[in-house]
Amino acid sequence: MGKIIFANFSFLCLQIFFVADVFCQQISIIEDGYFSIKKDTSVVLGLFENAILDNDGDLFLCTENSIYKYDKYGNLNSLHNAYGRGPGEFQIVNSCTIMGKKLIVNDNQKRELIIFDKDSLKYLNGKTFKKNRIRSLVASDSTFYSLNQSSFGYRTNALSEFDINLNEEKILNSPVPEFAYVGSTRNGGGITISNNGNIYFGFIVSPVIWKFDTHSSKLFQFEVLTDDHKVLDPKIVSSFGNDHMKHIPYTFSISRMMGLFFVEPNLILRVTEHGNPWKDEQVKLVADFINDTGELITTLEIPNRIKFAFGNHIYIERDSKEILNAYDNAPHGNLVQIFNKYKIIVH
């Protein structure tokens, strides 16, 4: 397993099987610049959990109660900053995605899905749900999907599909309902969409990647294990009984899925965290490169989490405190680097 250290990094040739043929596949990872934003003294930049890049090159940063929209040159084009419980106002934003010309935002505290015009960030409409445990969103042009958390023993649908009117259809119930964190915690699990519209998703406590074929409405699953994986033990989970607070430390004792990304032409990138910080073990983040049939190609240790992927690029976040410190101290109009950009080439 390698590490991203140098500007140019490529793996040795690795043999994988595809149908009846054996061929040599090489992956190159090349540092390809940064995404930077301009300091605006009239704007206070908050910690952002979500970042999305659209086809125009505009970047959307979603914080707990604000949305920032930057163009590809780092200029702030729009800002929606509204804390409250009224229409278009936020309590705690925990996920967002782009569906055509609309920006879909989930407010987990208000239990509301909110729709904005993508270009102007004008509020369009919203819908409140009795139970809302959405943790991550992805979208096509007319449909979007949510990965949900099953928390503290409540069984919930793990994957949902929504239409343009925010009508929900449950696709998959929690496959391990007795485990409190089977779904996605705020920063765990992952969901992504491929070029042909198929949905890939996974849960924080499992090495399994699920595939929802949107054309046939069929579900498939691939268990993708690496040498470093420590997997969930059902006997230990069952021993917890109704004491769901034991689930939290146990989550950190096993390998944890911390993100899932589609990278062109046909790679699934899974970010896995190994090591138990509760026991002072060294924690490392690893990117697992997997093809679209579920075969592991190789693994690579990465310095920080992948924030998002677009085309054949991945964007790795810098330390959030460093970003905010650099932004606070930068003169008005100066560019502040927030993501390192890497190009993925499959030979």
C-alpha positions in Angstrom: 0.0 0.0 0.0 1.3 3.4 -1.0 0.9 6.9 0.3 0.2 10.2 -1.5 3.5 11.9 -0.8 4.8 13.2 -4.2 3.2 15.2 -6.9 3.3 12.2 -9.3 2.4 8.7 -8.0 1.6 5.6 -10.0 1.1 2.0 -9.0 2.9 -1.0 -10.3 0.9 -3.0 -12.8 -1.8 -5.1 -11.0 -3.6 -8.1 -12.5 -7.3 -8.3 -12.2 -9.9 -10.6 -13.8 -12.7 -9.4 -16.0 -15.0 -12.0 -17.5 -12.6 -14.5 -19.1 -9.7 -12.1 -19.8 -6.8 -11.2 -17.7 -5.3 -7.8 -18.3 -2.9 -5.4 -16.7 -4.4 -2.3 -15.2 -2.4 0.7 -14.0 -3.7 3.6 -12.0 -1.9 6.9 -11.9 -2.7 9.6 -9.3 -1.4 13.0 -10.2 -1.6 16.1 -8.1 -3.5 18.6 -10.3 -3.7 21.8 -8.3 -6.2 23.1 -5.8 -9.6 24.6 -5.4 -9.3 28.0 -3.8 -11.8 30.6 -2.7 -11.3 34.4 -2.3 -11.4 36.0 1.1 -14.4 38.3 1.5 -14.2 40.4 4.6 -18.0 40.7 4.7 -18.4 37.0 5.0 -17.6 34.7 7.9 -16.7 31.2 6.6 -18.1 28.4 8.8 -17.1 24.8 9.1 -18.6 22.9 6.1 -19.6 19.3 6.2 -20.6 19.1 2.5 -19.1 20.3 -0.7 -20.5 19.9 -4.2 -19.1 20.8 -7.6 -21.6 21.3 -10.5 -21.1 21.0 -14.3 -20.4 24.7 -14.5 -17.5 24.5 -12.1 -19.4 26.2 -9.3 -18.7 25.1 -5.8 -21.4 24.8 -3.1 -20.2 24.7 0.5 -22.9 23.8 3.0 -22.4 24.6 6.7 -24.8 24.0 9.6 -26.9 27.0 8.7 -25.5 28.6 5.5 -24.9 27.8 1.9 -22.0 29.5 0.0 -21.8 29.4 -3.8 -18.4 30.1 -5.4 -17.6 30.2 -9.1 -14.6 28.3 -10.6 -12.4 31.4 -10.0 -13.1 31.4 -6.2 -15.5 34.4 -6.3 -18.5 34.2 -3.9 -21.6 34.5 -6.1 -24.3 33.8 -3.6 -24.8 33.3 0.1 -27.9 31.9 1.8 -27.5 32.5 5.6 -30.7 31.9 7.5 -30.9 30.4 11.0 -34.4 29.6 12.1 -37.4 27.4 11.7 -39.2 29.3 9.0 -39.4 28.4 5.2 -35.9 28.3 3.8 -34.3 28.6 7.2 -31.8 26.2 8.8 -31.2 24.6 12.1 -28.6 22.0 11.2 -27.8 21.2 7.6 -26.1 17.8 7.3 -26.3 16.9 3.6 -27.0 18.4 0.2 -27.0 17.5 -3.5 -27.7 19.0 -6.9 -30.7 17.7 -9.0 -30.8 19.4 -12.4 -31.3 23.1 -11.6 -32.2 22.6 -8.0 -30.1 22.3 -4.8 -31.6 19.8 -2.3 -30.7 20.4 1.3 -31.5 18.2 4.3 -32.0 19.8 7.7 -31.8 17.0 10.2 -32.8 19.1 13.1 -35.9 20.5 11.4 -36.5 17.0 9.8 -37.0 18.9 6.5 -35.9 18.5 2.9 -35.5 22.0 1.4 -35.3 22.9 -2.3 -33.4 26.0 -3.6 -32.8 27.3 -7.1 -29.2 26.3 -7.8 -28.3 29.5 -9.6 -29.8 32.1 -7.2 -30.1 30.1 -4.0 -33.7 31.3 -3.9 -36.0 29.2 -1.7 -38.5 27.2 -3.7 -40.2 24.7 -1.3 -39.7 22.1 1.4 -41.2 19.1 3.1 -41.1 18.0 6.7 -41.0 14.4 7.7 -42.1 12.8 10.9 -38.9 10.9 11.1 -35.9 12.1 9.2 -32.6 10.2 9.7 -31.0 11.2 6.3 -27.3 11.4 6.4 -26.2 11.6 2.8 -27.8 12.6 -0.6 -27.0 12.0 -4.2 -29.1 12.9 -7.3 -29.7 12.4 -11.0 -31.5 15.0 -13.1 -35.0 14.1 -11.8 -34.6 11.8 -8.8 -32.5 11.8 -5.7 -31.6 9.2 -3.1 -30.8 9.3 0.6 -28.7 7.1 2.8 -30.2 7.0 6.3 -29.1 6.2 9.8 -30.7 3.6 12.0 -29.9 5.1 15.4 -30.4 3.8 18.9 -32.3 0.7 18.0 -34.9 2.2 15.7 -35.3 0.2 12.5 -35.5 2.5 9.5 -35.2 2.3 5.7 -31.5 2.5 4.9 -32.0 3.8 1.3 -34.8 6.0 0.0 -35.7 7.4 -3.4 -37.4 10.7 -3.8 -39.1 12.3 -6.8 -39.2 16.0 -7.7 -42.2 16.5 -5.4 -40.3 15.0 -2.5 -42.4 11.8 -2.4 -40.4 9.0 -0.8 -40.2 5.4 -1.7 -38.3 3.0 0.6 -35.9 0.8 -1.3 -34.0 -1.1 1.4 -34.6 -1.6 5.1 -31.6 -1.7 7.5 -29.8 -5.0 6.8 -28.5 -5.2 10.4 -31.4 -3.6 12.4 -30.0 -4.7 15.8 -27.0 -2.5 15.4 -27.6 1.2 16.3 -25.2 2.6 13.8 -25.8 0.4 10.8 -26.6 3.3 8.6 -24.5 6.4 8.3 -23.4 8.6 11.1 -22.9 12.2 10.4 -19.5 11.5 8.9 -19.7 7.8 8.1 -21.0 5.5 5.4 -21.3 6.7 1.8 -23.4 6.9 -1.2 -22.6 7.8 -4.8 -24.0 7.7 -8.3 -22.3 6.4 -11.5 -22.5 7.9 -15.0 -25.2 5.5 -16.0 -27.4 6.4 -12.9 -26.7 3.3 -10.7 -26.5 4.0 -7.0 -23.6 2.6 -4.9 -23.8 2.9 -1.1 -22.5 1.4 2.1 -22.7 1.6 5.8 -20.2 2.7 8.4 -19.9 -0.7 10.1 -19.7 -2.9 7.0 -17.2 -3.7 4.2 -20.2 -4.5 1.9 -20.9 -2.1 -1.0 -24.5 -2.2 -2.2 -25.5 -1.5 -5.8 -29.0 -0.4 -6.7 -29.5 -0.8 -10.4 -31.9 2.0 -11.2 -32.8 0.4 -14.6 -33.9 -3.0 -13.3 -34.7 -1.9 -9.7 -32.5 -4.8 -8.4 -30.1 -4.7 -5.5 -26.7 -6.3 -5.6 -24.0 -6.4 -2.9 -20.2 -6.9 -2.9 -18.2 -7.7 0.2 -14.8 -5.9 -0.4 -12.2 -6.8 2.2 -8.6 -5.7 2.5 -5.8 -7.1 4.7 -6.5 -4.3 7.3 -10.2 -4.9 7.7 -11.6 -5.6 11.2 -15.2 -6.6 10.7 -18.3 -6.5 12.9 -18.9 -9.5 15.1 -22.6 -10.3 15.3 -22.1 -12.2 18.6 -20.6 -9.1 20.2 -23.4 -6.9 18.9 -26.1 -9.3 20.2 -24.4 -9.3 23.6 -25.2 -5.5 24.0 -28.9 -6.2 24.3 -30.7 -2.9 24.6 -27.6 -1.0 25.8 -27.2 1.0 22.6 -24.5 3.3 24.1 -22.1 0.3 23.8 -22.5 0.5 20.1 -20.6 3.8 19.8 -17.2 2.6 21.2 -17.6 -0.7 19.3 -18.0 1.2 16.1 -14.5 2.6 16.6 -13.0 -0.9 17.3 -13.8 -2.1 13.7 -12.9 -0.7 10.3 -15.2 2.2 9.3 -16.5 3.3 5.9 -16.1 7.1 5.8 -17.0 7.8 2.2 -17.9 6.4 -1.2 -17.2 8.1 -4.6 -17.6 7.3 -8.3 -14.6 8.3 -10.4 -14.6 8.1 -14.2 -14.4 6.0 -16.1 -15.7 3.2 -13.9 -14.0 3.3 -10.4 -15.7 3.2 -7.0 -13.5 4.8 -4.4 -14.2 3.7 -0.8 -12.6 5.6 2.0 -12.0 3.4 5.0 -10.7 4.4 8.5 -8.7 1.8 10.4 -7.5 2.0 14.0 -9.3 2.7 17.3 -8.7 6.3 18.6 -10.4 5.3 21.9 -7.5 3.0 22.6 -4.8 5.4 21.3 -4.2 3.2 18.2 -2.8 4.9 15.1 -5.7 5.8 12.8 -5.2 5.8 9.1 -7.4 6.6 6.1 -7.2 4.4 3.1 -8.7 4.8 -0.3 -9.8 1.4 -1.7 -10.0 1.4 -5.5 -12.8 -1.0 -6.7 -14.1 -1.6 -10.1 -17.8 -1.4 -10.9 -18.2 -5.2 -10.6 -17.0 -5.2 -7.0 -13.4 -6.3 -7.4 -10.7 -4.6 -5.3 -7.9 -3.2 -7.5 -5.6 -1.7 -4.9 -5.5 0.5 -1.8 -3.8 3.8 -1.1 -3.2 5.6 2.2 -4.4 9.2 2.0 -3.6 12.2 4.2 -7.2 13.4 4.8 -10.7 12.6 3.8 -11.9 12.9 0.2 -14.5 15.6 0.2 -16.0 14.9 -3.2 -15.2 13.5 -6.6 -16.0 15.0 -10.0 -15.2 13.4 -13.3 -11.8 11.7 -12.9 -10.7 14.0 -10.1 -10.9 13.7 -6.4 -10.7 16.6 -3.9 -9.0 16.0 -0.6 -9.8 18.4 2.2 -7.2 20.3 4.1 -7.4 20.5 7.8 -10.5 22.5 8.7 -8.8 24.5 11.4 -6.0 25.4 8.9 -8.6 26.5 6.4 -10.5 28.7 8.7 -7.3 30.2 10.2 -5.9 30.9 6.7 -9.2 32.5 5.7 -9.5 34.6 8.8 -5.9 36.0 8.3 -6.0 36.5 4.6 -6.3 40.0 3.1 -9.5 40.8 1.3 -9.5 39.2 -2.2 -6.7 36.8 -1.6 -7.2 33.2 -2.6 -7.3 30.6 0.2 -6.7 26.9 -0.7 -9.4 24.6 0.7 -9.0 21.4 -1.3 -6.1 19.5 -2.9 -7.0 18.3 -6.3 -5.8 14.9 -7.7 -6.4 13.4 -11.2 -7.1 9.7 -11.4 -5.9 8.0 -14.7 -6.7 4.4 -15.5 -4.3 3.1 -18.2 
